[in-house]
Amino acid sequence: MNTYTVSFFGHRQIDRPFEAEERLEKIIRELIRSKEYVEFLVGRNGDFDQMVSSTVRRVKKAVDDANSALVLVLPYVTAEYSNNKASFEDYYDDIEIFDSGHFRSAFGQRNRSMVDRSDLVICCIEHDEGGAYEAVRYARKHDKKVLNVACRKEIPENARI
C-alpha cells in the first residue's frame, strides 16, 4: 500500500480560524479521495492542532475513514496524556511518543522528524516566528511541498496535492 504522509504545523492562536478551517477541510477531503492511504501527523499544542484533529475526524466520517489515519505525535509523555490515555486512544487512530531525551529541544526534534516523514506539510503560518514557522522553514529547505491555509496567504487554485 502506498502511504502519503501529511504533517501539520501552525501557530498556537489563529486570527481567522473559520476561513482557515474551510481551506483545511477542502485539502483533507481531496487527500482522502485521491490517495491510496493517508497518514495525518499532528501535535496537540494550540488552536491549529485542535482544528486539524477535529477536521480530519469530521472528513473521515463524511468521506471514508478506511484509507487514512490520524496520528498524534507527542514530543514526550505529558501529564495530560498519562492522566487521560484511554481518551487519547479513543480519539486518535495511533499515538507516537517522540522521546529525544532532551526536554529543551524535544519540540524542534519532533517537528523535524515529522517533516522528514512527510510528502506534504500543511501549515497555518501568519507571522515569521515560533516553532511552527521554524518547522515550515525546515520543510522548505528540504524541498517538501508546503501549503499554507492562513487567510493572509492564498493557496493557488492550481496547487497539486
N, C-alpha and C positions, 0 to 999 in steps of 0.2 A: 504494500500500500504506500502511495506517495503522500507524505505528510508535508503540509505547508504550515510553517510556524510564524505566528504573528506576536510581537510583543508591544506593549503599551506603556507610554510614559507621558505624564502631564503634571502640571503644577498642582499644588495642594488645593488652591482655590481657582475657580474658573469664573471669568467675568460674565459670560453669556452662556450658561450651561444648556439651555434648551436648544439653541441653534447648534452647538457642538454635538449634542446627543443625536440630533436629527441626522447630521452628517455621518456620525459614527455608525448609527443603525444602518444606513444605506450601504456603507462599506462592508459591515459584518454580514449583512444579508447577501451581498454579492459574493463574498468569500465562501460562505457556506454553500451557496448554489453552484459555484463554479469550480471548486477544488474537491479532489477526492476525499481528503481528510484535512481538517484544520485544527491546529493546536493553538489556543489563545493563552498567552502567558501574561499574567497580570500580578501587580503587587496589591497592597492594601494600605496606602499611605495618604489618601486625600480624596478630594471630590472626583477627580478624573478616574482614579482606580475604582471607586464605587460605581461611577457611571458606566464604566466599561463592563464590570461584572454583571450589573443588572441588565444592561443592553444585550450582552451576549446571551444571557439566560433567556431573556424575552424573545430574542430572534430564534434561538434554538427551539423553543417551544412552538413558535409560529411556522417555522420552515421545516426543520427536520434535525433532530439532535443526534442522529446516529453517526454522522460524519464529522463530529467536532468534539473538542474537549476544552473546558475552561479550567486552566491550571493556575493555582495560586503559587507564586514563588516568593517565599519569605526569606529575608536576609539572615535570619536566625530564629530560634524558637522564642516567641514573645509570650508574655504573661497572658495576653488576650487569647492567643492560640491554645496555650496549655490549659486555661480555665474553661475553654469552650470548644474543645477538639471535636466533639460529636457534631456540633452545629456547623463548624467549618467543613467537616467531611460530608455533611448533607448538602451544603451549598455549592461546593466546588467538585468538579469531576476528579481532580487529583490535586495533591498538595506536595510541593517540594520545599525542602529547607536547604538553602544555600548557606552552609556554615563555613565561613572562611577562617574562623578563629580570631579575627581581628575586628572588634566591635566598631572602631572608628571608620574603617574602610569597608564595612560589610555591605552597605547600600550600593556604593560605587562598583564593587566587585560583582555583586549580584546583577546589577544593571548591565554591565559589560558582558557577563555570561549570557544573559537573556538576549542581548543584541547579537552576539556571536551565533546563537542557535537560530536566529530569525531570518526568514525570507523577506519579511516586511515589518517595518516599525511604524506604528500609528501613534501620533502624539497630539497633545493639546498644549502647544507652547505659545505663550503670549508675551514673554519677555526673555531676555538673553542672560539668564542666571539661574542657578539652582541645579539640583541633581537631575531633573528631567531634561533640562537644557544640555547638560553635560552628556547624558546618555544619547541624546539625538546627535550631538556633535560627534561622539564616538561612532555612531551608526553611519553618519555621512562620510567620515574619514575612512571607514571600512567598506564603502560603496554599497551600503544597504539602501534599499528603496524606503523612502520616508514619506508619509502622508500626514499633514498637519490639519486637524479638524478645528483648530482655533478659529473663531469667527473673524478675526482680523486678517487671517490668511485664507486665500481662496484655494480650493482643490481644483485643478484644471479638469474640465469635462472629459478630456481625452486621457486622463490618468489611467493607466492599465494596472490592474491588481494582479 
